[in-house]
Amino acid sequence: MAWLFLILAGSLEIVWAFAMKQSQGFTRLTPTLVMAVAMIGSIVLLASAMRTLPLGTAYTVWTGIGAVGSFVIGIVALGEEASLMRVSAAALIVAGLILMKLSTNA
């Protein structure tokens, strides 16, 4: 269950990062509210996952999901650059997340 909470927490991190971008510096109310709710949900789920998972694993996976997910959303929804170097960097993050999962017994 901790891994499910962690994946959901990471997914909400993607939501709040995208909403923050859409808020245009907190000048738009709806994206700002979505961001705040997603942030709170993400932290609550991360804390729940940390009851079982080691700190380093939980935090690394949470930030990694958020980073790679936000990277993908940036490319798909915002038209950001998908250069070979940027995609390679994201792939290395994913490889690290997989290794982190495989190295954790919880």
Chimera marker file (.cmm) of the C-alpha trace (Angstrom):
<marker_set name="trace">
<marker id="1" x="0.000" y="0.000" z="0.000" r="1" g="1" b="0" radius="0.5"/>
<marker id="2" x="2.930" y="2.339" z="0.698" r="1" g="1" b="0" radius="0.5"/>
<marker id="3" x="4.072" y="2.112" z="-2.919" r="1" g="1" b="0" radius="0.5"/>
<marker id="4" x="0.573" y="2.948" z="-4.159" r="1" g="1" b="0" radius="0.5"/>
<marker id="5" x="0.497" y="5.996" z="-1.864" r="1" g="1" b="0" radius="0.5"/>
<marker id="6" x="3.935" y="6.999" z="-3.146" r="1" g="1" b="0" radius="0.5"/>
<marker id="7" x="2.917" y="6.718" z="-6.802" r="1" g="1" b="0" radius="0.5"/>
<marker id="8" x="-0.223" y="8.750" z="-6.134" r="1" g="1" b="0" radius="0.5"/>
<marker id="9" x="1.835" y="11.340" z="-4.230" r="1" g="1" b="0" radius="0.5"/>
<marker id="10" x="4.228" y="11.623" z="-7.161" r="1" g="1" b="0" radius="0.5"/>
<marker id="11" x="1.320" y="11.958" z="-9.564" r="1" g="1" b="0" radius="0.5"/>
<marker id="12" x="-0.102" y="14.800" z="-7.508" r="1" g="1" b="0" radius="0.5"/>
<marker id="13" x="3.308" y="16.437" z="-7.609" r="1" g="1" b="0" radius="0.5"/>
<marker id="14" x="3.000" y="16.496" z="-11.406" r="1" g="1" b="0" radius="0.5"/>
<marker id="15" x="-0.468" y="18.044" z="-11.075" r="1" g="1" b="0" radius="0.5"/>
<marker id="16" x="0.691" y="20.814" z="-8.757" r="1" g="1" b="0" radius="0.5"/>
<marker id="17" x="3.753" y="21.605" z="-10.850" r="1" g="1" b="0" radius="0.5"/>
<marker id="18" x="1.619" y="21.950" z="-13.984" r="1" g="1" b="0" radius="0.5"/>
<marker id="19" x="-0.995" y="23.980" z="-12.110" r="1" g="1" b="0" radius="0.5"/>
<marker id="20" x="1.746" y="26.258" z="-10.794" r="1" g="1" b="0" radius="0.5"/>
<marker id="21" x="2.900" y="26.922" z="-14.349" r="1" g="1" b="0" radius="0.5"/>
<marker id="22" x="-0.695" y="27.591" z="-15.402" r="1" g="1" b="0" radius="0.5"/>
<marker id="23" x="-1.244" y="29.972" z="-12.471" r="1" g="1" b="0" radius="0.5"/>
<marker id="24" x="1.089" y="32.483" z="-14.150" r="1" g="1" b="0" radius="0.5"/>
<marker id="25" x="2.819" y="33.448" z="-10.932" r="1" g="1" b="0" radius="0.5"/>
<marker id="26" x="-0.283" y="32.903" z="-8.772" r="1" g="1" b="0" radius="0.5"/>
<marker id="27" x="-2.251" y="35.494" z="-10.738" r="1" g="1" b="0" radius="0.5"/>
<marker id="28" x="-4.941" y="33.017" z="-11.846" r="1" g="1" b="0" radius="0.5"/>
<marker id="29" x="-7.199" y="31.713" z="-9.071" r="1" g="1" b="0" radius="0.5"/>
<marker id="30" x="-8.303" y="28.299" z="-10.334" r="1" g="1" b="0" radius="0.5"/>
<marker id="31" x="-4.846" y="26.920" z="-11.166" r="1" g="1" b="0" radius="0.5"/>
<marker id="32" x="-3.539" y="28.343" z="-7.891" r="1" g="1" b="0" radius="0.5"/>
<marker id="33" x="-6.254" y="26.504" z="-5.935" r="1" g="1" b="0" radius="0.5"/>
<marker id="34" x="-5.636" y="23.274" z="-7.874" r="1" g="1" b="0" radius="0.5"/>
<marker id="35" x="-1.939" y="23.628" z="-7.075" r="1" g="1" b="0" radius="0.5"/>
<marker id="36" x="-2.553" y="24.127" z="-3.348" r="1" g="1" b="0" radius="0.5"/>
<marker id="37" x="-4.932" y="21.153" z="-3.051" r="1" g="1" b="0" radius="0.5"/>
<marker id="38" x="-2.604" y="18.893" z="-5.060" r="1" g="1" b="0" radius="0.5"/>
<marker id="39" x="0.385" y="19.969" z="-2.935" r="1" g="1" b="0" radius="0.5"/>
<marker id="40" x="-1.409" y="19.129" z="0.290" r="1" g="1" b="0" radius="0.5"/>
<marker id="41" x="-2.616" y="15.789" z="-1.083" r="1" g="1" b="0" radius="0.5"/>
<marker id="42" x="0.858" y="14.953" z="-2.334" r="1" g="1" b="0" radius="0.5"/>
<marker id="43" x="2.474" y="15.667" z="1.036" r="1" g="1" b="0" radius="0.5"/>
<marker id="44" x="-0.183" y="13.699" z="2.946" r="1" g="1" b="0" radius="0.5"/>
<marker id="45" x="0.282" y="10.678" z="0.678" r="1" g="1" b="0" radius="0.5"/>
<marker id="46" x="4.078" y="10.968" z="0.898" r="1" g="1" b="0" radius="0.5"/>
<marker id="47" x="3.869" y="11.032" z="4.680" r="1" g="1" b="0" radius="0.5"/>
<marker id="48" x="1.653" y="7.948" z="4.614" r="1" g="1" b="0" radius="0.5"/>
<marker id="49" x="4.138" y="6.116" z="2.398" r="1" g="1" b="0" radius="0.5"/>
<marker id="50" x="6.990" y="7.093" z="4.720" r="1" g="1" b="0" radius="0.5"/>
<marker id="51" x="5.372" y="5.165" z="7.549" r="1" g="1" b="0" radius="0.5"/>
<marker id="52" x="6.693" y="2.026" z="5.857" r="1" g="1" b="0" radius="0.5"/>
<marker id="53" x="9.272" y="3.046" z="3.281" r="1" g="1" b="0" radius="0.5"/>
<marker id="54" x="12.726" y="4.389" z="4.090" r="1" g="1" b="0" radius="0.5"/>
<marker id="55" x="13.082" y="8.168" z="3.875" r="1" g="1" b="0" radius="0.5"/>
<marker id="56" x="15.666" y="8.104" z="1.093" r="1" g="1" b="0" radius="0.5"/>
<marker id="57" x="13.625" y="5.740" z="-1.056" r="1" g="1" b="0" radius="0.5"/>
<marker id="58" x="10.317" y="7.520" z="-0.549" r="1" g="1" b="0" radius="0.5"/>
<marker id="59" x="11.673" y="11.011" z="-1.139" r="1" g="1" b="0" radius="0.5"/>
<marker id="60" x="13.772" y="10.007" z="-4.146" r="1" g="1" b="0" radius="0.5"/>
<marker id="61" x="10.904" y="8.193" z="-5.846" r="1" g="1" b="0" radius="0.5"/>
<marker id="62" x="8.438" y="11.015" z="-5.051" r="1" g="1" b="0" radius="0.5"/>
<marker id="63" x="10.665" y="13.699" z="-6.530" r="1" g="1" b="0" radius="0.5"/>
<marker id="64" x="11.639" y="11.478" z="-9.451" r="1" g="1" b="0" radius="0.5"/>
<marker id="65" x="8.025" y="10.816" z="-10.432" r="1" g="1" b="0" radius="0.5"/>
<marker id="66" x="7.331" y="14.525" z="-10.177" r="1" g="1" b="0" radius="0.5"/>
<marker id="67" x="10.418" y="15.492" z="-12.167" r="1" g="1" b="0" radius="0.5"/>
<marker id="68" x="9.983" y="13.018" z="-15.011" r="1" g="1" b="0" radius="0.5"/>
<marker id="69" x="6.215" y="13.452" z="-15.112" r="1" g="1" b="0" radius="0.5"/>
<marker id="70" x="6.546" y="17.230" z="-15.261" r="1" g="1" b="0" radius="0.5"/>
<marker id="71" x="9.172" y="16.860" z="-17.969" r="1" g="1" b="0" radius="0.5"/>
<marker id="72" x="6.777" y="14.740" z="-20.065" r="1" g="1" b="0" radius="0.5"/>
<marker id="73" x="3.853" y="17.135" z="-19.474" r="1" g="1" b="0" radius="0.5"/>
<marker id="74" x="6.089" y="20.023" z="-20.486" r="1" g="1" b="0" radius="0.5"/>
<marker id="75" x="6.853" y="18.339" z="-23.794" r="1" g="1" b="0" radius="0.5"/>
<marker id="76" x="3.342" y="17.038" z="-24.512" r="1" g="1" b="0" radius="0.5"/>
<marker id="77" x="1.165" y="19.885" z="-23.241" r="1" g="1" b="0" radius="0.5"/>
<marker id="78" x="3.453" y="22.911" z="-23.364" r="1" g="1" b="0" radius="0.5"/>
<marker id="79" x="5.542" y="22.208" z="-26.443" r="1" g="1" b="0" radius="0.5"/>
<marker id="80" x="8.858" y="22.213" z="-24.586" r="1" g="1" b="0" radius="0.5"/>
<marker id="81" x="11.978" y="20.854" z="-26.272" r="1" g="1" b="0" radius="0.5"/>
<marker id="82" x="12.523" y="17.083" z="-26.371" r="1" g="1" b="0" radius="0.5"/>
<marker id="83" x="16.206" y="17.012" z="-27.268" r="1" g="1" b="0" radius="0.5"/>
<marker id="84" x="18.228" y="13.826" z="-27.086" r="1" g="1" b="0" radius="0.5"/>
<marker id="85" x="20.156" y="15.124" z="-24.087" r="1" g="1" b="0" radius="0.5"/>
<marker id="86" x="16.995" y="16.067" z="-22.131" r="1" g="1" b="0" radius="0.5"/>
<marker id="87" x="15.308" y="12.733" z="-22.906" r="1" g="1" b="0" radius="0.5"/>
<marker id="88" x="18.495" y="10.873" z="-21.941" r="1" g="1" b="0" radius="0.5"/>
<marker id="89" x="18.608" y="12.733" z="-18.620" r="1" g="1" b="0" radius="0.5"/>
<marker id="90" x="14.984" y="11.790" z="-17.907" r="1" g="1" b="0" radius="0.5"/>
<marker id="91" x="15.743" y="8.164" z="-18.810" r="1" g="1" b="0" radius="0.5"/>
<marker id="92" x="18.589" y="8.149" z="-16.298" r="1" g="1" b="0" radius="0.5"/>
<marker id="93" x="16.218" y="9.413" z="-13.611" r="1" g="1" b="0" radius="0.5"/>
<marker id="94" x="13.777" y="6.598" z="-14.454" r="1" g="1" b="0" radius="0.5"/>
<marker id="95" x="16.626" y="4.075" z="-14.270" r="1" g="1" b="0" radius="0.5"/>
<marker id="96" x="17.521" y="5.428" z="-10.835" r="1" g="1" b="0" radius="0.5"/>
<marker id="97" x="13.920" y="5.115" z="-9.668" r="1" g="1" b="0" radius="0.5"/>
<marker id="98" x="13.789" y="1.501" z="-10.829" r="1" g="1" b="0" radius="0.5"/>
<marker id="99" x="17.033" y="0.723" z="-9.005" r="1" g="1" b="0" radius="0.5"/>
<marker id="100" x="15.708" y="2.443" z="-5.871" r="1" g="1" b="0" radius="0.5"/>
<marker id="101" x="12.553" y="0.311" z="-5.983" r="1" g="1" b="0" radius="0.5"/>
<marker id="102" x="14.517" y="-2.902" z="-6.541" r="1" g="1" b="0" radius="0.5"/>
<marker id="103" x="16.849" y="-2.113" z="-3.653" r="1" g="1" b="0" radius="0.5"/>
<marker id="104" x="14.058" y="-1.545" z="-1.109" r="1" g="1" b="0" radius="0.5"/>
<marker id="105" x="12.534" y="-4.467" z="0.775" r="1" g="1" b="0" radius="0.5"/>
<marker id="106" x="9.548" y="-2.568" z="2.221" r="1" g="1" b="0" radius="0.5"/>
<link id1="1" id2="2" r="1" g="1" b="0" radius="0.2"/>
<link id1="2" id2="3" r="1" g="1" b="0" radius="0.2"/>
<link id1="3" id2="4" r="1" g="1" b="0" radius="0.2"/>
<link id1="4" id2="5" r="1" g="1" b="0" radius="0.2"/>
<link id1="5" id2="6" r="1" g="1" b="0" radius="0.2"/>
<link id1="6" id2="7" r="1" g="1" b="0" radius="0.2"/>
<link id1="7" id2="8" r="1" g="1" b="0" radius="0.2"/>
<link id1="8" id2="9" r="1" g="1" b="0" radius="0.2"/>
<link id1="9" id2="10" r="1" g="1" b="0" radius="0.2"/>
<link id1="10" id2="11" r="1" g="1" b="0" radius="0.2"/>
<link id1="11" id2="12" r="1" g="1" b="0" radius="0.2"/>
<link id1="12" id2="13" r="1" g="1" b="0" radius="0.2"/>
<link id1="13" id2="14" r="1" g="1" b="0" radius="0.2"/>
<link id1="14" id2="15" r="1" g="1" b="0" radius="0.2"/>
<link id1="15" id2="16" r="1" g="1" b="0" radius="0.2"/>
<link id1="16" id2="17" r="1" g="1" b="0" radius="0.2"/>
<link id1="17" id2="18" r="1" g="1" b="0" radius="0.2"/>
<link id1="18" id2="19" r="1" g="1" b="0" radius="0.2"/>
<link id1="19" id2="20" r="1" g="1" b="0" radius="0.2"/>
<link id1="20" id2="21" r="1" g="1" b="0" radius="0.2"/>
<link id1="21" id2="22" r="1" g="1" b="0" radius="0.2"/>
<link id1="22" id2="23" r="1" g="1" b="0" radius="0.2"/>
<link id1="23" id2="24" r="1" g="1" b="0" radius="0.2"/>
<link id1="24" id2="25" r="1" g="1" b="0" radius="0.2"/>
<link id1="25" id2="26" r="1" g="1" b="0" radius="0.2"/>
<link id1="26" id2="27" r="1" g="1" b="0" radius="0.2"/>
<link id1="27" id2="28" r="1" g="1" b="0" radius="0.2"/>
<link id1="28" id2="29" r="1" g="1" b="0" radius="0.2"/>
<link id1="29" id2="30" r="1" g="1" b="0" radius="0.2"/>
<link id1="30" id2="31" r="1" g="1" b="0" radius="0.2"/>
<link id1="31" id2="32" r="1" g="1" b="0" radius="0.2"/>
<link id1="32" id2="33" r="1" g="1" b="0" radius="0.2"/>
<link id1="33" id2="34" r="1" g="1" b="0" radius="0.2"/>
<link id1="34" id2="35" r="1" g="1" b="0" radius="0.2"/>
<link id1="35" id2="36" r="1" g="1" b="0" radius="0.2"/>
<link id1="36" id2="37" r="1" g="1" b="0" radius="0.2"/>
<link id1="37" id2="38" r="1" g="1" b="0" radius="0.2"/>
<link id1="38" id2="39" r="1" g="1" b="0" radius="0.2"/>
<link id1="39" id2="40" r="1" g="1" b="0" radius="0.2"/>
<link id1="40" id2="41" r="1" g="1" b="0" radius="0.2"/>
<link id1="41" id2="42" r="1" g="1" b="0" radius="0.2"/>
<link id1="42" id2="43" r="1" g="1" b="0" radius="0.2"/>
<link id1="43" id2="44" r="1" g="1" b="0" radius="0.2"/>
<link id1="44" id2="45" r="1" g="1" b="0" radius="0.2"/>
<link id1="45" id2="46" r="1" g="1" b="0" radius="0.2"/>
<link id1="46" id2="47" r="1" g="1" b="0" radius="0.2"/>
<link id1="47" id2="48" r="1" g="1" b="0" radius="0.2"/>
<link id1="48" id2="49" r="1" g="1" b="0" radius="0.2"/>
<link id1="49" id2="50" r="1" g="1" b="0" radius="0.2"/>
<link id1="50" id2="51" r="1" g="1" b="0" radius="0.2"/>
<link id1="51" id2="52" r="1" g="1" b="0" radius="0.2"/>
<link id1="52" id2="53" r="1" g="1" b="0" radius="0.2"/>
<link id1="53" id2="54" r="1" g="1" b="0" radius="0.2"/>
<link id1="54" id2="55" r="1" g="1" b="0" radius="0.2"/>
<link id1="55" id2="56" r="1" g="1" b="0" radius="0.2"/>
<link id1="56" id2="57" r="1" g="1" b="0" radius="0.2"/>
<link id1="57" id2="58" r="1" g="1" b="0" radius="0.2"/>
<link id1="58" id2="59" r="1" g="1" b="0" radius="0.2"/>
<link id1="59" id2="60" r="1" g="1" b="0" radius="0.2"/>
<link id1="60" id2="61" r="1" g="1" b="0" radius="0.2"/>
<link id1="61" id2="62" r="1" g="1" b="0" radius="0.2"/>
<link id1="62" id2="63" r="1" g="1" b="0" radius="0.2"/>
<link id1="63" id2="64" r="1" g="1" b="0" radius="0.2"/>
<link id1="64" id2="65" r="1" g="1" b="0" radius="0.2"/>
<link id1="65" id2="66" r="1" g="1" b="0" radius="0.2"/>
<link id1="66" id2="67" r="1" g="1" b="0" radius="0.2"/>
<link id1="67" id2="68" r="1" g="1" b="0" radius="0.2"/>
<link id1="68" id2="69" r="1" g="1" b="0" radius="0.2"/>
<link id1="69" id2="70" r="1" g="1" b="0" radius="0.2"/>
<link id1="70" id2="71" r="1" g="1" b="0" radius="0.2"/>
<link id1="71" id2="72" r="1" g="1" b="0" radius="0.2"/>
<link id1="72" id2="73" r="1" g="1" b="0" radius="0.2"/>
<link id1="73" id2="74" r="1" g="1" b="0" radius="0.2"/>
<link id1="74" id2="75" r="1" g="1" b="0" radius="0.2"/>
<link id1="75" id2="76" r="1" g="1" b="0" radius="0.2"/>
<link id1="76" id2="77" r="1" g="1" b="0" radius="0.2"/>
<link id1="77" id2="78" r="1" g="1" b="0" radius="0.2"/>
<link id1="78" id2="79" r="1" g="1" b="0" radius="0.2"/>
<link id1="79" id2="80" r="1" g="1" b="0" radius="0.2"/>
<link id1="80" id2="81" r="1" g="1" b="0" radius="0.2"/>
<link id1="81" id2="82" r="1" g="1" b="0" radius="0.2"/>
<link id1="82" id2="83" r="1" g="1" b="0" radius="0.2"/>
<link id1="83" id2="84" r="1" g="1" b="0" radius="0.2"/>
<link id1="84" id2="85" r="1" g="1" b="0" radius="0.2"/>
<link id1="85" id2="86" r="1" g="1" b="0" radius="0.2"/>
<link id1="86" id2="87" r="1" g="1" b="0" radius="0.2"/>
<link id1="87" id2="88" r="1" g="1" b="0" radius="0.2"/>
<link id1="88" id2="89" r="1" g="1" b="0" radius="0.2"/>
<link id1="89" id2="90" r="1" g="1" b="0" radius="0.2"/>
<link id1="90" id2="91" r="1" g="1" b="0" radius="0.2"/>
<link id1="91" id2="92" r="1" g="1" b="0" radius="0.2"/>
<link id1="92" id2="93" r="1" g="1" b="0" radius="0.2"/>
<link id1="93" id2="94" r="1" g="1" b="0" radius="0.2"/>
<link id1="94" id2="95" r="1" g="1" b="0" radius="0.2"/>
<link id1="95" id2="96" r="1" g="1" b="0" radius="0.2"/>
<link id1="96" id2="97" r="1" g="1" b="0" radius="0.2"/>
<link id1="97" id2="98" r="1" g="1" b="0" radius="0.2"/>
<link id1="98" id2="99" r="1" g="1" b="0" radius="0.2"/>
<link id1="99" id2="100" r="1" g="1" b="0" radius="0.2"/>
<link id1="100" id2="101" r="1" g="1" b="0" radius="0.2"/>
<link id1="101" id2="102" r="1" g="1" b="0" radius="0.2"/>
<link id1="102" id2="103" r="1" g="1" b="0" radius="0.2"/>
<link id1="103" id2="104" r="1" g="1" b="0" radius="0.2"/>
<link id1="104" id2="105" r="1" g="1" b="0" radius="0.2"/>
<link id1="105" id2="106" r="1" g="1" b="0" radius="0.2"/>
</marker_set>
